[in-house]
């Protein structure tokens, strides 16, 4: 997620100052030893199976041994690039608005009034801001998880940011003498988090609508009580005034991407939690040397003011947003409050009274998401995550427990079984194109109290400070790992590296061969010995670029129908009917917006090893996957002005697609609240919508529903 005018956490700042090898030097060395990757099935002729359900016993056999099925084909004409202030979809498709910021999810609250007058308290029952990652869970008539159900389900949506925030407050965000008014802070706290709403198809249509008043509808916010699970639960480094025993957390923040489990729960991930936490001047004098190392490694030096300034509001309850020493013990102040954020949070959408759980075994960092490999009976649950910051790492979690399909609908109890005990790894990308997963376990490989970088006390300390553990093990520094996904056809893993505008000629390398790489790329890898193995092979799938760049810059040969910049969201379609391997790619871009708003593309990828070498204008060699064609990568939609396109999921029958538009018209400096003048008026101006959103002025984040007018399947 790129920084906005309000969300001032600087993701350009590098807090990883270890001497670990960077992915660029790895790729450069690799190319000097290898002239070309092994040949493979090209993207245009890739044989793709139907999606593998996570609830199935099937898993991922070697794709070389899988009989070739009929290839899938994209069924739409590419959408042209556009700067229009609307969502543009292919001919024959249509959109509707499911819900937007401020929509009430129960009865008793007024509908959105388009003037920011809604009370803070009402946001416990309203849709939050900054729609981001999401997942659809089919629901049976008796209210249980049914992965085959398409006409009724529960939709979980992250609410990452309070952007601008032109929507929440009557005249925008207010700061007076460096302090925020409590009413605005309360509203922003409640507008963060996630929403769970029941959705159902309209009669005679594949369109979806929210079931207002459903017993399943609820909000989880930055004030919601939740438990800790896993090795850090109850650890002294989590003690604070609200939870003296370190077993509870209060709220989750800046939840960006997401995940899901085969037993039917939602995984939501705290990313830029530095937006909400400050630290007082002079606090280092109250800290141990070890604490100072950990705080700085996670980007929280003393005298840091949080962008949201929640800790400046009048009232003791707002002091929890400043991680300073102010009392005799940790149980009496909020010095450890920073450690309570940055986790994967499990939510059971089918039990509205259940308490969310922060699963600490998956590590603490800028969690962009938690993407599962297809579950296979008798094998561990495997989950991949990216740490979204420059020079940070890719992680993998492998459960101790082996998957048993009888645990479907097991809720957070199943989560405790599979997510609280396991092994956390960080990725190292070797020079010869191989890779290895470096185990981050206390007592092994120097991860203990004798470690010179950081003296780890126990496994709780390892997962809480897994960046430092990965530093010590020599994991490979990456360029902002964003969203990931696992191809259900062959279990190959893809992850976006969104961009790096700081790249200079002096630091060119095979993985980053362009000066000022503002367009990003996508890396992929294939595990050896099963998904839980510790070895893998990797290559680069696609490089983002403008189609009018010279060939040496447009490395993947993108054209006007499929060029893109700054890949961010990424999702493999999990529908059940003949869609295995269909990949959705979304952008969050600031480098191509003079030509086009952010977008979503559909892709039919090949596999690791299907490409070859190319050379940039500077003479820098690089290697990548096979070049896409207009038949294998195609622009599916373009969003409204100033937005990010994010979050995508398709119903099991493939006939309804959900995606999110985040912060349309985010340029608050150009807003005039008195005249309702903004840089975007979406979704109120979207042609064809007939809902209560029509005709309103304030731009709002929203969830969009895409269907085909003829009732057919989406994309293929």
C-alpha positions in Angstrom: 0.0 0.0 0.0 1.5 3.3 -1.1 1.7 6.2 1.3 -1.1 8.8 1.3 -1.3 12.3 2.5 -2.6 11.2 5.9 -1.0 7.8 6.2 2.5 9.2 6.5 4.3 6.1 7.5 7.4 6.3 5.2 7.7 3.0 3.4 10.7 4.4 1.6 12.6 4.5 4.9 15.0 1.6 5.3 15.2 0.2 8.8 17.1 -3.0 7.7 20.7 -2.1 7.9 22.0 -5.7 8.1 24.7 -6.8 5.7 22.5 -9.5 4.3 22.7 -10.0 0.5 20.2 -8.1 -1.6 18.0 -9.8 -4.2 19.7 -7.7 -6.9 23.2 -9.0 -6.3 21.8 -12.5 -6.2 20.2 -12.2 -9.6 23.3 -10.6 -11.1 25.5 -13.4 -9.9 23.0 -16.0 -11.0 23.1 -14.7 -14.6 26.8 -14.9 -14.8 26.6 -18.7 -14.2 23.5 -19.5 -16.2 22.7 -18.5 -19.7 19.1 -19.5 -19.8 16.4 -21.1 -17.7 15.2 -24.6 -18.6 12.5 -24.7 -21.3 8.9 -25.2 -20.2 5.3 -24.8 -21.1 4.8 -21.3 -22.5 2.1 -19.1 -21.0 0.1 -19.2 -24.3 -0.1 -23.0 -24.2 -0.1 -23.6 -20.4 -2.3 -26.5 -19.5 -4.5 -25.4 -16.6 -6.6 -27.5 -14.3 -9.7 -26.5 -12.4 -9.2 -24.7 -9.1 -8.4 -26.9 -6.2 -10.6 -26.2 -3.2 -8.8 -25.7 0.1 -11.3 -28.1 1.7 -10.3 -30.9 -0.7 -7.9 -33.6 0.0 -6.1 -32.9 -3.2 -2.9 -30.9 -3.0 -0.3 -30.3 -5.6 1.4 -33.1 -7.2 4.3 -32.4 -9.5 2.8 -30.5 -12.5 5.1 -32.4 -14.9 3.2 -35.6 -14.0 -0.3 -34.1 -14.4 -2.2 -34.9 -17.6 -2.8 -31.8 -19.7 -6.4 -30.6 -19.6 -8.0 -28.2 -21.9 -6.4 -24.7 -21.6 -8.5 -21.8 -20.3 -9.0 -18.7 -22.4 -9.8 -15.1 -21.5 -13.3 -14.2 -22.6 -13.2 -10.4 -22.7 -11.7 -7.6 -24.8 -9.1 -5.6 -23.0 -10.2 -2.4 -21.4 -8.3 0.7 -22.5 -6.2 2.8 -20.2 -8.3 5.7 -18.7 -8.2 8.7 -16.5 -12.0 8.8 -16.2 -13.6 9.1 -12.8 -15.4 5.8 -12.9 -14.9 2.1 -13.0 -14.5 0.9 -16.5 -15.2 -2.8 -17.3 -15.2 -4.8 -20.5 -18.1 -4.7 -22.9 -20.8 -7.2 -21.7 -19.9 -6.7 -18.1 -21.6 -4.5 -15.5 -20.9 -3.2 -12.0 -22.9 -2.4 -8.8 -21.9 -1.1 -5.4 -22.2 -3.6 -2.5 -21.2 -1.2 0.3 -19.2 1.9 0.9 -17.7 3.8 3.8 -20.3 4.7 6.3 -23.1 2.4 5.1 -25.0 1.0 8.1 -24.9 -2.8 8.5 -27.8 -3.0 10.9 -31.1 -1.1 11.3 -31.4 1.8 13.7 -28.7 4.0 12.2 -29.3 6.6 9.6 -28.0 6.1 6.0 -24.9 7.9 4.9 -25.7 11.6 4.8 -22.8 12.7 2.7 -21.7 15.4 5.2 -19.5 13.6 7.7 -22.1 14.0 10.5 -22.3 10.3 11.5 -21.3 9.8 15.1 -18.1 7.9 16.2 -20.2 5.4 18.1 -22.3 4.5 15.0 -19.1 3.2 13.3 -19.3 0.2 15.5 -22.2 -0.6 13.1 -21.1 1.0 9.9 -18.8 0.0 7.1 -15.2 1.2 7.7 -12.8 3.2 5.5 -10.0 2.2 3.2 -11.5 -1.1 1.8 -8.6 -3.5 1.1 -8.1 -7.3 1.2 -11.2 -9.5 1.4 -12.5 -13.0 1.0 -15.9 -14.6 0.3 -17.0 -17.6 2.3 -20.0 -19.6 1.0 -22.6 -20.3 3.7 -25.0 -23.1 3.9 -28.6 -22.7 5.0 -27.7 -23.8 8.5 -25.1 -21.1 8.8 -21.9 -23.1 8.2 -19.0 -22.7 5.9 -19.8 -24.2 2.5 -17.0 -23.6 0.0 -19.2 -24.6 -3.0 -22.0 -22.1 -2.2 -22.2 -19.1 -4.5 -25.6 -17.5 -4.0 -25.2 -16.8 -0.2 -22.1 -16.1 1.9 -20.2 -14.0 4.2 -17.8 -11.3 2.8 -14.9 -10.2 5.0 -13.3 -6.9 4.1 -10.3 -5.1 5.6 -10.5 -1.4 6.3 -6.9 -0.3 6.2 -6.8 3.5 6.3 -8.7 6.6 7.2 -7.6 8.3 4.0 -7.7 12.1 3.8 -10.3 11.7 5.5 -12.8 13.7 3.5 -15.5 11.1 4.2 -15.4 10.8 7.9 -15.4 14.4 9.1 -17.6 17.4 8.2 -14.7 19.5 7.1 -11.9 17.0 7.0 -9.1 16.1 9.4 -8.5 18.7 12.2 -5.3 19.3 14.1 -5.1 22.3 16.5 -1.7 23.1 18.0 -0.5 19.6 17.3 -3.5 17.9 18.9 -6.5 16.0 17.5 -10.1 16.3 18.7 -11.3 13.3 20.6 -14.4 12.9 18.5 -12.4 12.6 15.3 -10.0 10.2 16.8 -12.8 8.0 18.1 -14.4 7.9 14.7 -11.1 7.0 13.0 -10.4 4.3 15.5 -13.8 2.7 14.7 -13.4 3.2 11.0 -10.3 0.9 11.0 -10.3 -2.9 11.1 -12.6 -5.2 9.2 -16.2 -5.8 8.4 -18.1 -9.1 8.1 -21.4 -8.9 6.2 -23.8 -11.4 4.9 -24.3 -11.2 1.1 -26.8 -12.9 -1.2 -27.7 -12.8 -4.9 -30.5 -10.7 -6.1 -33.5 -12.6 -7.4 -32.9 -13.7 -11.0 -29.4 -12.2 -11.1 -25.7 -12.9 -10.3 -25.4 -9.5 -8.6 -24.9 -9.4 -4.9 -26.5 -7.3 -2.2 -25.6 -6.9 1.5 -28.2 -8.3 3.9 -28.7 -5.4 6.3 -29.5 -6.5 9.8 -28.1 -10.0 9.4 -27.0 -11.6 12.7 -23.6 -12.3 11.0 -22.9 -8.6 10.3 -20.3 -7.1 12.6 -17.3 -4.7 12.7 -13.9 -5.5 14.2 -12.1 -2.2 14.9 -9.0 -0.6 16.5 -10.9 -0.9 19.8 -12.1 -4.5 19.6 -10.8 -6.9 22.4 -9.0 -9.9 21.0 -6.8 -12.7 22.4 -3.2 -13.6 21.7 -2.4 -17.2 20.5 0.9 -18.9 19.9 4.3 -18.5 21.5 4.1 -14.8 22.3 0.8 -15.0 24.2 1.4 -14.0 27.8 5.0 -13.0 27.2 6.3 -10.1 29.4 7.0 -8.0 26.3 3.2 -7.8 25.7 2.4 -6.7 29.3 0.6 -3.4 29.3 -1.9 -1.4 31.3 -4.9 -2.8 29.4 -3.6 -6.4 29.6 -1.2 -6.8 32.5 -0.8 -10.5 31.7 -0.1 -9.9 28.0 -2.8 -12.3 26.9 -5.2 -9.8 25.3 -4.9 -7.1 22.6 -7.2 -4.2 22.0 -7.8 -3.5 18.4 -6.1 -4.2 15.1 -4.7 -1.5 12.8 -3.9 -0.8 9.2 -5.1 -4.2 8.0 -4.0 -4.5 4.4 -4.0 -7.9 2.6 -5.5 -11.0 4.0 -5.7 -14.8 3.9 -8.2 -17.6 4.6 -8.1 -21.0 6.1 -9.4 -24.4 4.9 -11.5 -24.6 8.0 -13.4 -21.4 7.1 -11.9 -18.5 9.0 -10.5 -15.2 7.8 -6.9 -14.0 8.2 -6.5 -10.3 8.3 -3.0 -8.7 8.5 -1.7 -5.6 10.2 0.7 -3.8 7.9 1.6 -0.1 8.5 0.8 -0.1 12.2 3.4 2.6 12.6 0.7 5.0 11.5 -0.9 4.9 14.9 1.9 4.6 17.4 4.2 7.4 18.6 7.1 7.4 21.1 8.1 10.1 23.4 11.3 12.2 23.3 14.0 10.9 25.8 12.4 7.5 26.0 15.7 5.7 25.1 17.0 6.7 28.6 14.2 4.5 30.0 15.0 1.5 27.9 17.5 -1.3 27.8 20.0 -1.6 24.9 18.1 -4.6 23.7 14.8 -2.8 23.6 16.3 0.1 21.7 17.7 -2.2 19.0 14.2 -3.8 18.6 12.3 -0.6 18.5 14.6 1.0 15.9 14.6 -2.2 13.8 10.8 -1.9 13.6 10.9 1.8 12.8 10.0 3.4 16.2 12.9 5.6 17.4 12.3 8.0 20.3 10.5 11.3 19.7 8.6 9.8 16.8 5.2 11.3 16.2 2.6 9.1 14.6 0.9 10.4 11.5 -2.6 10.0 12.9 -1.7 11.7 16.3 -4.3 9.6 18.1 -2.2 9.9 21.3 -2.6 13.7 21.3 -6.3 13.7 22.0 -7.4 14.7 25.5 -8.1 11.8 27.8 -6.1 9.0 29.4 -7.6 6.4 27.0 -5.6 7.9 24.1 -2.3 7.4 25.8 -2.2 3.8 24.7 -1.2 5.1 21.2 2.2 6.2 22.6 4.7 3.4 23.4 6.6 5.3 26.1 7.8 4.4 29.6 5.7 6.3 32.1 5.3 4.1 35.1 7.2 1.7 37.4 6.4 -1.4 35.4 5.2 -2.5 32.0 1.9 -3.6 33.5 1.2 0.0 34.5 1.9 1.8 31.3 1.9 1.4 27.5 5.6 0.9 26.8 4.9 -2.5 25.1 1.8 -1.4 23.2 3.8 -1.3 20.0 4.5 -5.0 20.3 0.8 -5.8 20.3 0.5 -4.8 16.6 1.9 -6.2 13.4 0.3 -9.7 13.6 -2.0 -11.9 11.6 -5.5 -11.9 13.1 -7.9 -14.8 12.8 -11.6 -14.0 12.7 -14.4 -16.6 12.6 -17.1 -15.0 10.4 -19.6 -17.7 11.2 -19.6 -17.1 14.9 -20.4 -13.4 15.4 -19.8 -13.6 19.1 -16.4 -15.2 18.8 -13.3 -13.2 19.8 -10.6 -12.6 17.2 -7.1 -14.1 17.9 -3.7 -12.7 17.0 -1.7 -15.7 15.8 1.8 -14.9 16.9 3.6 -18.0 15.5 3.3 -16.4 12.0 5.6 -13.6 13.1 5.4 -9.8 13.6 6.2 -7.4 10.8 4.5 -5.2 8.2 2.2 -8.1 7.3 1.0 -7.6 3.7 -1.0 -10.8 3.8 -1.1 -14.5 4.8 -1.6 -16.7 1.7 -2.2 -20.4 2.2 -1.1 -23.2 -0.1 -3.9 -25.6 -1.1 -4.5 -27.8 1.9 -3.8 -31.5 1.6 -5.0 -34.1 4.0 -2.2 -35.5 6.1 0.2 -32.6 5.3 1.0 -29.4 7.2 -0.8 -26.1 6.6 1.6 -23.7 4.8 1.2 -19.9 4.8 3.3 -17.3 2.9 3.7 -13.7 3.9 5.5 -10.6 2.7 7.0 -7.8 4.9 6.0 -4.7 2.9 9.0 -2.4 3.3 12.2 -1.9 1.3 14.9 -4.4 2.1 12.6 -6.7 4.1 11.9 -10.4 3.8 9.6 -13.1 2.5 8.4 -15.5 5.2 6.8 -18.9 5.3 5.0 -20.7 8.2 4.6 -24.5 8.3 2.2 -25.9 10.9 3.2 -28.8 13.2 -0.3 -30.2 12.9 -1.3 -32.1 9.7 -4.5 -31.1 7.9 -7.6 -33.1 8.7 -10.7 -32.1 6.7 -12.8 -33.0 9.7 -11.7 -29.6 11.1 -13.7 -27.7 8.5 -16.0 -25.3 10.5 -13.8 -25.7 13.5 -13.4 -21.9 14.0 -10.7 -20.4 16.1 -10.3 -23.7 17.9 -9.0 -25.2 14.7 -6.9 -22.1 14.3 -5.2 -22.8 17.6 -4.5 -26.3 16.4 -2.9 -25.3 13.1 -1.6 -21.7 13.6 -0.2 -21.6 17.2 2.5 -24.3 16.7 4.8 -24.6 13.8 8.0 -23.4 12.2 8.6 -19.9 10.8 11.1 -19.4 7.9 12.6 -16.5 6.0 13.6 -16.9 2.4 17.2 -16.8 1.0 17.5 -16.6 -2.8 20.8 -18.2 -3.9 23.0 -17.2 -6.8 22.3 -20.2 -8.9 18.5 -19.8 -9.0 17.9 -22.0 -6.1 16.5 -20.9 -2.8 16.3 -22.1 0.7 14.0 -21.4 3.7 16.0 -20.4 6.8 14.5 -21.7 10.0 13.8 -19.1 12.7 13.6 -21.2 15.8 15.0 -20.3 19.2 18.0 -22.4 20.1 19.0 -23.2 16.6 21.5 -21.7 14.2 22.6 -19.0 16.7 19.1 -17.7 17.4 19.5 -17.5 21.1 20.8 -15.3 24.0 24.3 -15.4 22.6 23.4 -13.7 19.3 25.5 -10.6 18.9 22.9 -8.8 16.8 20.1 -9.3 19.3 20.0 -11.6 22.3 16.8 -13.7 21.9 15.2 -14.8 25.1 12.8 -17.4 23.8 10.6 -18.3 20.8 8.2 -15.5 21.8 11.1 -13.1 21.3 11.9 -14.7 17.9 8.4 -14.3 16.5 8.0 -10.8 17.9 11.3 -9.7 16.4 11.5 -12.0 13.4 13.1 -9.3 11.3 16.1 -9.5 13.6 16.1 -13.3 13.5 16.0 -13.1 9.6 18.9 -10.6 9.7 20.9 -13.0 11.8 20.2 -16.0 9.5 21.1 -14.1 6.4 17.8 -13.9 4.6 17.7 -12.0 1.3 16.6 -8.4 1.3 13.7 -7.8 -1.1 12.2 -4.7 -2.6 8.9 -4.3 -0.8 7.2 -7.7 -0.9 3.5 -7.0 -1.4 0.7 -9.5 -2.1 1.2 -13.2 -2.9 -0.7 -16.2 -4.0 -0.3 -19.9 -4.7 -1.3 -21.2 -8.2 -3.8 -24.1 -7.5 -2.6 -25.8 -10.7 1.0 -26.4 -9.7 1.5 -24.8 -6.2 4.0 -22.3 -7.5 4.1 -19.1 -5.4 3.9 -15.6 -6.8 4.6 -12.4 -4.9 4.6 -8.8 -6.1 7.6 -6.5 -5.6 5.7 -3.2 -6.1 8.5 -0.7 -7.0 11.7 1.0 -6.0 12.0 4.6 -7.2 15.4 4.9 -5.3 17.2 2.6 -7.8 20.2 4.3 -9.3 22.6 3.5 -12.1 25.2 2.7 -9.6 23.0 -0.1 -8.1 21.6 -1.7 -11.3 21.5 -5.5 -11.2 19.7 -8.3 -12.8 16.6 -8.2 -10.6 16.4 -4.4 -10.8 17.9 -3.5 -14.2 16.2 -0.1 -14.8 17.3 3.2 -13.4 14.6 4.5 -11.0 12.5 1.3 -11.0 9.1 2.9 -10.5 7.2 0.1 -12.2 8.0 -3.0 -10.1 7.9 -6.7 -10.9 6.6 -10.1 -9.8 8.8 -12.9 -8.5 7.7 -16.6 -8.3 9.1 -19.8 -7.0 8.5 -23.6 -7.0 9.0 -25.6 -3.8 11.0 -28.8 -3.9 9.8 -31.8 -2.0 6.3 -30.5 -1.3 5.0 -27.2 -0.1 6.6 -27.6 3.4 10.0 -28.2 1.9 13.0 -26.0 2.6 14.4 -25.7 -1.0 12.9 -24.0 -4.0 13.7 -22.7 -7.5 12.7 -19.2 -8.6 12.6 -16.7 -11.4 10.9 -13.3 -12.3 7.4 -13.7 -13.8 6.8 -10.1 -15.1 8.3 -6.7 -15.1 5.9 -3.7 -15.0 6.4 -1.0 -17.7 4.7 1.4 -20.0 4.1 -0.1 -23.4 5.8 2.9 -25.1 9.1 2.3 -23.2 12.0 1.0 -25.2 12.4 -2.7 -25.4 15.3 -2.6 -22.9 13.0 -1.0 -20.4 9.8 -2.9 -21.2 11.4 -6.2 -20.5 8.3 -8.3 -20.6 7.2 -6.8 -24.0 3.9 -5.4 -22.6 1.5 -3.8 -25.1 -1.3 -1.3 -24.8 -3.7 -4.0 -23.7 -1.6 -5.3 -20.8 0.9 -2.7 -19.7 0.9 -1.9 -16.0 3.0 -0.3 -13.3 3.5 -1.0 -9.6 1.8 -4.4 -9.1 0.4 -4.7 -5.7 -2.7 -6.9 -5.2 -2.4 -10.4 -6.5 -4.8 -13.3 -6.3 -5.2 -16.7 -7.8 -8.8 -17.5 -8.7 -10.1 -20.3 -6.4 -13.4 -21.0 -8.3 -14.2 -24.6 -8.5 -15.0 -24.9 -12.2 -12.1 -25.0 -14.7 -10.3 -21.9 -13.6 -7.2 -23.2 -12.1 -4.3 -20.8 -12.5 -6.3 -17.7 -13.5 -4.3 -14.9 -11.9 -5.6 -11.4 -11.0 -3.1 -8.6 -10.8 -3.9 -5.2 -9.3 -2.0 -1.9 -9.2 -1.3 0.8 -6.7 0.6 3.2 -8.8 1.9 6.8 -8.8 4.1 6.5 -11.9 1.6 5.9 -14.7 -1.2 8.0 -13.4 -0.6 10.7 -16.0 -1.9 8.1 -18.5 -4.2 5.8 -16.6 -5.8 5.3 -13.2 -5.0 2.1 -11.3 -6.2 -1.1 -12.8 -6.8 -4.9 -12.6 -5.5 -7.4 -15.1 -6.3 -11.1 -15.7 -3.5 -13.4 -16.5 -2.8 -17.0 -17.5 0.7 -17.6 -16.3 3.2 -20.2 -17.3 5.5 -21.8 -14.8 9.0 -21.3 -13.3 11.7 -21.8 -15.9 9.7 -21.0 -19.0 11.7 -17.8 -19.9 15.1 -16.6 -20.9 17.6 -13.7 -20.8 17.1 -10.0 -21.8 19.4 -7.0 -21.7 18.6 -3.4 -20.8 19.9 -0.3 -22.6 22.6 0.0 -19.9 23.8 -3.4 -20.8 22.5 -5.0 -17.7 21.5 -8.6 -18.2 18.4 -10.1 -16.5 16.3 -13.2 -16.7 12.5 -13.6 -16.5 9.6 -15.8 -17.4 8.3 -16.1 -20.9 6.9 -13.0 -22.4 3.2 -12.6 -22.1 0.9 -12.2 -25.1 -2.4 -10.3 -25.3 -4.0 -13.7 -25.0 -2.4 -14.4 -21.7 -2.3 -11.0 -19.9 -5.1 -8.5 -20.5 -6.5 -5.4 -18.7 -9.8 -6.3 -17.1 -10.8 -3.0 -15.5 -9.7 0.5 -14.7 -10.7 2.3 -11.5 -11.8 5.9 -10.8 -9.5 8.9 -10.2 -6.8 8.9 -7.5 -7.7 5.4 -6.3 -6.0 2.1 -5.6 -7.6 -1.1 -7.0 -7.3 -3.8 -4.3 -8.9 -7.0 -2.9 -10.5 -9.5 -5.3 -12.4 -12.7 -4.9 -14.7 -14.7 -7.1 -17.7 -16.9 -6.1 -17.1 -20.7 -6.5 -19.3 -20.8 -9.7 -17.2 -18.0 -11.2 -20.2 -15.7 -11.9 -19.7 -12.9 -9.4 -16.5 -11.0 -8.8 -15.9 -8.6 -5.9 -13.1 -6.1 -5.8 -12.4 -2.9 -3.8 -11.7 0.7 -4.8 -9.7 2.4 -2.1 -9.3 6.2 -1.5 -10.8 7.6 -4.8 -10.0 11.3 -5.0 -7.4 11.0 -2.2 -5.9 14.4 -2.8 -7.4 16.2 0.2 -5.4 19.4 -0.5 -7.6 20.0 -3.5 -10.8 19.4 -1.6 -13.3 22.1 -0.7 -15.8 20.9 1.8 -17.9 24.0 1.6 -18.6 23.5 -2.1 -18.3 19.7 -2.1 -15.5 20.0 -4.6 -13.2 16.9 -4.7 -10.9 15.3 -7.2 -13.3 12.3 -7.5 -17.0 11.9 -6.9 -17.0 8.2 -7.1 -19.1 6.0 -6.4 -21.9 8.5 -6.6 -21.2 9.3 -10.3 -20.8 5.7 -11.4 -23.1 5.2 -14.5 -25.8 2.6 -14.1 -25.9 2.2 -10.3 -29.3 2.3 -8.8 -28.5 2.0 -5.2 -28.5 4.6 -2.4 -25.0 5.5 -3.4 -26.1 7.3 -6.6 -25.7 11.0 -6.9 -23.7 11.6 -3.7 -20.7 13.9 -3.8 -18.0 12.7 -1.3 -15.7 10.1 -2.7 -15.7 6.9 -0.7 -13.9 3.6 -0.6 -16.3 0.8 -1.6 -16.7 -2.8 -2.6 -17.8 -3.3 -6.2 -19.6 -6.3 -7.7 -18.9 -7.3 -11.3 -21.1 -9.6 -13.3 -21.7 -10.5 -16.9 -24.9 -9.2 -18.5 -25.5 -12.6 -20.1 -25.1 -14.4 -16.7 -21.9 -16.1 -17.8 -18.6 -16.7 -15.9 -16.1 -13.9 -15.2 -12.9 -13.6 -17.1 -12.9 -17.0 -18.8 
